[in-house]
């Protein structure tokens, strides 16, 4: 079975509100089999700009990645991102 990844690029405009999302989203991801490979940290944008935060999460399958995103718990956590950030969020199937 191929693994899958969440690739999230974010610009945070209200760090206090976004921190509420971060405080609950991590456990939700782990409960769905996700493993954080990158969660913020140093980065250099070499093509384009505007997203100072990148999160990369590995899941055991494409279905588990989608199910986590669509879960009621995660959708509830997302309310903290709507007014506190601009994000690009992709669910991507891996090669193996």
N, C-alpha and C positions, 0 to 999 in steps of 0.2 A: 504494500500500500504506500502511495506517495504521501509525503508530508506536505503540509501547507503552512503558509506564513501570513501574519498580519504585518503590513508595512504601513506605518502611520507617520505622517509628517505633520508637525503642528507649530503654529505660532501662538504663543500664549499671551493674551491681552489682560487677563485678570488672574494672577497666580494664586491668590487666596481661594477663589472659587474653583479653579482647576485642581487645586490640591485636594478638594473634597472628592473629585472624580478619581484621582490617583489613589486615595486612601481606600476606596472600595473596589476599584476595578482589578487590582492585582490579585486579590483572592478569588474573584470570579473567574479570571483567566486560568489560574492554577487549578481550580475545581473542574474546569473543562479540559484539562490535560495540556494546557499551554505552558510554554517555557520561555521566559524572557531572555532574548539574546542580546538586546540592546534596549536601554530605557533612559534616554537622554544621554548625557555625557558629552565629551568633546566631539565636535564634528566640524568639517570645513566644507562649505558649499562651493563647489567648483563650477557648476553649471546652474544658473538660476539662483534665486535667493528668496528669503522670506519665511523660512521654516527653521527655527533654531533648535527644534526638538525632533528627534527621530526615535521611534520605537519599533523594534522588530521582535515578533513573537512566533515561535515555532509550535505547531500543533501536529499530532500524530496523523491527521488526515484532513482533507479538504472539508469533509462533512463536519468534523469536530470544530474546525475554525469557524464555519458558517453558523453552526448551532450555538456556539458561544456568543457570537455577535448578536444573533437573533433572540437570545435568551431574555426572559423578562428581567432578570437581575441586571444584566449588562445594559439593556435598554433604559432601565431606571437610572443607572449610573451616568449614562450619557447626558442626562438633563444638566449636569454640572459643566459640560463642555460647550453647550449651545451659545451661551453669552460670554464665555471666558476664553475662547480660542477659535482659530480658523484651522481646519484640518483637511488633509487628504488621507483617505483610509482605503486601502486595498486588501483584498484577500486573494492570495496568489498560491497556486499549486506548485509544489516543488518538482524537481527532476526525478528524485528517488525517495 
